[in-house]
Amino acid sequence: MQSHDHSHPQQEASARKFGAERAAQYDAQATTWFIGAQAMHEAISTVMAATLEGQDTASLLCVGVGTGQDVLPYAKQGAPGWRFTGVDPSPDMLAVARKQLAAAGLLERTQLHVGFLDSLPPGPLFDGAEMIGVLHHVASEEGRLALLREVVRRLKPGAPFILGCRIGFDPVLTAVEEYRLRHAGAPPEFLSNFARGLATLQAPESEAALAALLGRAGLEPPRQIFAAMQFRVFLTRPSP
């Protein structure tokens, strides 16, 4: 389906961070270097499919869709009538997504939008949404709150929203993550970039802090559905 492009400085910075070289390697690195990446996507799609069971024409919003890993599991989950909208600021990541979704037979059911969520044109409210690995990259508390409220604004009442992000900073678990990267073959430059990247992340300091932020955004208390090291995935919904 057609891609849309809305650019501004933050988007250009994200596009540079996730450029063509990284986009080409992203999935292989995530699967090899980070524990539970594939299982996480399977768990998310299973929970979403179970939550929306019987909704044969459901629409799903994927914020930060990247290379399409949020959508690909639905080749085996959900219903043939489901439709997907993937939003991401990196055209290179979406180029990979387009190829992978086409190979899986999902591209005709997917709209890919280059940009941030607030630049997505208005349309019908979504039956569900996912946002995996995005929130901890947003620079400020108010920025995170605005993004969550934008997701809520685009959802039907009571629609499931699955959110995944890093929680807190535990030096013991961080050391385990670094060990995993080294022993999985990550090059030294990636290890140094990983350490610098952690220092710039704006991860919620605790699950309680995340729950409070979700409450301010108009979302119900979250239910955890997956965890690997310091990454947590939760199911929530817009509050009644």
FINUNU-328404 format. One record per residue (C-alpha): x, y, z. Coordinates in nm, 2 decimals. Example, Ala and Ser with C-alpha at 12.3 -4.5 7.8 and 13.67 -1.06 7.14 Angstrom:
REM residues 2
+--------+--------+--------+
:     xx :     yy :     zz :
+--------+--------+--------+
:   1.23 :  -0.45 :   0.78 :
:   1.37 :  -0.11 :   0.71 :
+--------+--------+--------+
***
This chain:
REM residues 240
+--------+--------+--------+
:     xx :     yy :     zz :
+--------+--------+--------+
:   0.00 :   0.00 :   0.00 :
:   0.10 :   0.36 :  -0.03 :
:   0.36 :   0.51 :   0.21 :
:   0.33 :   0.87 :   0.34 :
:   0.61 :   1.09 :   0.44 :
:   0.61 :   1.38 :   0.69 :
:   0.96 :   1.50 :   0.79 :
:   1.09 :   1.72 :   1.07 :
:   1.42 :   1.74 :   1.26 :
:   1.35 :   1.47 :   1.51 :
:   1.24 :   1.24 :   1.23 :
:   1.56 :   1.31 :   1.04 :
:   1.77 :   1.22 :   1.35 :
:   1.58 :   0.89 :   1.39 :
:   1.62 :   0.81 :   1.02 :
:   2.00 :   0.86 :   1.06 :
:   2.01 :   0.64 :   1.36 :
:   1.82 :   0.36 :   1.18 :
:   1.96 :   0.41 :   0.83 :
:   2.00 :   0.16 :   0.55 :
:   2.30 :  -0.03 :   0.70 :
:   2.14 :  -0.08 :   1.04 :
:   1.80 :  -0.16 :   0.88 :
:   1.95 :  -0.44 :   0.68 :
:   2.10 :  -0.60 :   0.99 :
:   1.84 :  -0.51 :   1.25 :
:   1.63 :  -0.83 :   1.26 :
:   1.93 :  -1.07 :   1.26 :
:   2.10 :  -0.87 :   1.53 :
:   1.79 :  -0.85 :   1.75 :
:   1.72 :  -1.22 :   1.72 :
:   2.08 :  -1.32 :   1.79 :
:   2.19 :  -1.07 :   2.05 :
:   1.88 :  -1.00 :   2.26 :
:   1.72 :  -1.28 :   2.46 :
:   1.36 :  -1.34 :   2.38 :
:   1.31 :  -1.11 :   2.08 :
:   1.12 :  -1.37 :   1.87 :
:   0.92 :  -1.51 :   2.16 :
:   0.82 :  -1.15 :   2.26 :
:   0.66 :  -1.09 :   1.92 :
:   0.49 :  -1.42 :   1.93 :
:   0.35 :  -1.35 :   2.27 :
:   0.23 :  -1.00 :   2.17 :
:   0.05 :  -1.13 :   1.86 :
:  -0.11 :  -1.41 :   2.05 :
:  -0.24 :  -1.18 :   2.32 :
:  -0.37 :  -0.93 :   2.06 :
:  -0.54 :  -1.21 :   1.86 :
:  -0.70 :  -1.36 :   2.17 :
:  -0.82 :  -1.02 :   2.29 :
:  -0.97 :  -0.93 :   1.95 :
:  -1.11 :  -1.28 :   1.88 :
:  -1.42 :  -1.26 :   1.67 :
:  -1.34 :  -0.92 :   1.52 :
:  -1.28 :  -1.04 :   1.17 :
:  -1.21 :  -0.70 :   1.02 :
:  -1.01 :  -0.55 :   1.31 :
:  -0.77 :  -0.26 :   1.24 :
:  -0.43 :  -0.26 :   1.42 :
:  -0.20 :   0.04 :   1.47 :
:   0.17 :  -0.04 :   1.51 :
:   0.37 :   0.26 :   1.64 :
:   0.74 :   0.23 :   1.56 :
:   0.68 :  -0.06 :   1.33 :
:   1.04 :  -0.07 :   1.21 :
:   1.12 :  -0.37 :   0.99 :
:   0.77 :  -0.51 :   1.03 :
:   0.83 :  -0.76 :   1.31 :
:   0.51 :  -0.63 :   1.49 :
:   0.30 :  -0.73 :   1.19 :
:   0.47 :  -1.05 :   1.06 :
:   0.33 :  -1.28 :   1.33 :
:  -0.02 :  -1.20 :   1.22 :
:   0.03 :  -1.42 :   0.91 :
:  -0.05 :  -1.70 :   1.16 :
:  -0.26 :  -1.50 :   1.41 :
:  -0.57 :  -1.29 :   1.38 :
:  -0.81 :  -1.31 :   1.08 :
:  -0.76 :  -1.27 :   0.71 :
:  -0.96 :  -0.95 :   0.72 :
:  -0.74 :  -0.77 :   0.97 :
:  -0.58 :  -0.45 :   0.85 :
:  -0.25 :  -0.29 :   0.98 :
:  -0.11 :   0.06 :   0.99 :
:   0.26 :   0.09 :   1.06 :
:   0.42 :   0.42 :   1.16 :
:   0.80 :   0.47 :   1.17 :
:   1.03 :   0.77 :   1.12 :
:   1.29 :   0.57 :   0.93 :
:   1.22 :   0.51 :   0.56 :
:   1.51 :   0.26 :   0.55 :
:   1.34 :   0.05 :   0.82 :
:   1.01 :   0.07 :   0.63 :
:   1.18 :  -0.04 :   0.31 :
:   1.28 :  -0.36 :   0.49 :
:   0.93 :  -0.39 :   0.63 :
:   0.78 :  -0.36 :   0.29 :
:   0.98 :  -0.65 :   0.15 :
:   0.92 :  -0.87 :   0.44 :
:   0.55 :  -0.80 :   0.46 :
:   0.52 :  -0.87 :   0.08 :
:   0.70 :  -1.20 :   0.13 :
:   0.46 :  -1.30 :   0.41 :
:   0.15 :  -1.20 :   0.21 :
:   0.07 :  -0.91 :   0.44 :
:   0.16 :  -0.60 :   0.24 :
:  -0.17 :  -0.56 :   0.07 :
:  -0.33 :  -0.54 :   0.42 :
:  -0.08 :  -0.29 :   0.55 :
:  -0.04 :   0.09 :   0.52 :
:   0.31 :   0.21 :   0.60 :
:   0.35 :   0.57 :   0.71 :
:   0.69 :   0.75 :   0.72 :
:   0.68 :   0.98 :   1.02 :
:   0.58 :   1.01 :   1.38 :
:   0.23 :   0.92 :   1.50 :
:   0.11 :   1.28 :   1.52 :
:   0.17 :   1.31 :   1.15 :
:  -0.06 :   1.02 :   1.06 :
:  -0.36 :   1.15 :   0.87 :
:  -0.69 :   1.13 :   1.06 :
:  -0.90 :   0.82 :   0.99 :
:  -1.13 :   0.57 :   1.16 :
:  -1.04 :   0.47 :   1.52 :
:  -0.83 :   0.15 :   1.56 :
:  -0.94 :  -0.17 :   1.72 :
:  -0.60 :  -0.22 :   1.88 :
:  -0.25 :  -0.08 :   1.90 :
:   0.11 :  -0.19 :   1.97 :
:   0.41 :   0.03 :   2.06 :
:   0.72 :  -0.18 :   2.12 :
:   1.06 :  -0.04 :   2.21 :
:   0.96 :   0.33 :   2.15 :
:   0.87 :   0.49 :   2.48 :
:   1.21 :   0.48 :   2.64 :
:   1.35 :   0.68 :   2.34 :
:   1.12 :   0.97 :   2.40 :
:   1.32 :   1.25 :   2.55 :
:   1.09 :   1.39 :   2.83 :
:   0.81 :   1.30 :   3.06 :
:   0.58 :   1.54 :   2.88 :
:   0.68 :   1.40 :   2.55 :
:   0.61 :   1.04 :   2.66 :
:   0.27 :   1.15 :   2.80 :
:   0.19 :   1.33 :   2.47 :
:   0.27 :   1.02 :   2.27 :
:   0.06 :   0.79 :   2.49 :
:  -0.23 :   1.04 :   2.47 :
:  -0.20 :   1.04 :   2.09 :
:  -0.23 :   0.66 :   2.09 :
:  -0.53 :   0.68 :   2.31 :
:  -0.69 :   0.94 :   2.08 :
:  -0.67 :   0.70 :   1.79 :
:  -0.82 :   0.40 :   1.97 :
:  -1.18 :   0.29 :   2.00 :
:  -1.31 :   0.28 :   2.36 :
:  -1.18 :  -0.02 :   2.54 :
:  -0.94 :  -0.12 :   2.26 :
:  -0.63 :  -0.32 :   2.36 :
:  -0.30 :  -0.14 :   2.36 :
:   0.02 :  -0.35 :   2.40 :
:   0.32 :  -0.15 :   2.52 :
:   0.68 :  -0.27 :   2.55 :
:   0.98 :  -0.07 :   2.69 :
:   1.28 :  -0.09 :   2.92 :
:   1.20 :  -0.04 :   3.29 :
:   1.46 :   0.11 :   3.53 :
:   1.84 :   0.05 :   3.52 :
:   1.97 :  -0.25 :   3.71 :
:   2.35 :  -0.27 :   3.68 :
:   2.35 :  -0.64 :   3.74 :
:   2.11 :  -0.71 :   3.46 :
:   2.29 :  -0.46 :   3.24 :
:   2.61 :  -0.66 :   3.29 :
:   2.42 :  -0.97 :   3.18 :
:   2.30 :  -0.80 :   2.87 :
:   2.65 :  -0.69 :   2.79 :
:   2.78 :  -1.04 :   2.84 :
:   2.51 :  -1.17 :   2.61 :
:   2.61 :  -0.92 :   2.34 :
:   2.98 :  -1.01 :   2.36 :
:   2.92 :  -1.39 :   2.35 :
:   2.67 :  -1.36 :   2.07 :
:   2.93 :  -1.19 :   1.85 :
:   2.84 :  -0.82 :   1.87 :
:   3.14 :  -0.62 :   1.75 :
:   3.32 :  -0.38 :   1.99 :
:   3.17 :  -0.07 :   1.83 :
:   2.82 :  -0.20 :   1.89 :
:   2.90 :  -0.27 :   2.25 :
:   3.03 :   0.08 :   2.30 :
:   2.73 :   0.22 :   2.12 :
:   2.50 :   0.01 :   2.34 :
:   2.66 :   0.15 :   2.66 :
:   2.63 :   0.51 :   2.53 :
:   2.27 :   0.44 :   2.42 :
:   2.17 :   0.32 :   2.76 :
:   2.30 :   0.63 :   2.92 :
:   2.07 :   0.84 :   2.70 :
:   1.75 :   0.63 :   2.74 :
:   1.46 :   0.78 :   2.93 :
:   1.32 :   0.45 :   3.06 :
:   1.05 :   0.47 :   3.34 :
:   1.23 :   0.41 :   3.67 :
:   0.98 :   0.14 :   3.78 :
:   0.67 :  -0.04 :   3.69 :
:   0.48 :   0.18 :   3.93 :
:   0.62 :   0.49 :   3.75 :
:   0.50 :   0.35 :   3.42 :
:   0.16 :   0.27 :   3.56 :
:   0.13 :   0.63 :   3.69 :
:   0.22 :   0.76 :   3.34 :
:  -0.03 :   0.54 :   3.17 :
:  -0.30 :   0.66 :   3.41 :
:  -0.22 :   1.02 :   3.33 :
:  -0.26 :   0.93 :   2.96 :
:  -0.61 :   0.79 :   3.02 :
:  -0.51 :   0.42 :   3.03 :
:  -0.60 :   0.14 :   3.27 :
:  -0.34 :  -0.02 :   3.50 :
:  -0.12 :  -0.24 :   3.29 :
:  -0.10 :  -0.62 :   3.29 :
:   0.25 :  -0.77 :   3.22 :
:   0.25 :  -1.02 :   2.94 :
:   0.62 :  -1.07 :   2.88 :
:   0.96 :  -0.99 :   3.03 :
:   1.32 :  -1.04 :   2.93 :
:   1.59 :  -0.88 :   3.15 :
:   1.50 :  -0.52 :   3.18 :
:   1.24 :  -0.51 :   2.90 :
:   0.88 :  -0.55 :   2.99 :
:   0.56 :  -0.58 :   2.78 :
:   0.22 :  -0.48 :   2.91 :
:  -0.14 :  -0.50 :   2.81 :
:  -0.36 :  -0.20 :   2.88 :
:  -0.67 :  -0.02 :   2.75 :
:  -0.82 :   0.33 :   2.74 :
:  -1.00 :   0.39 :   3.07 :
:  -1.38 :   0.40 :   3.06 :
+--------+--------+--------+
***
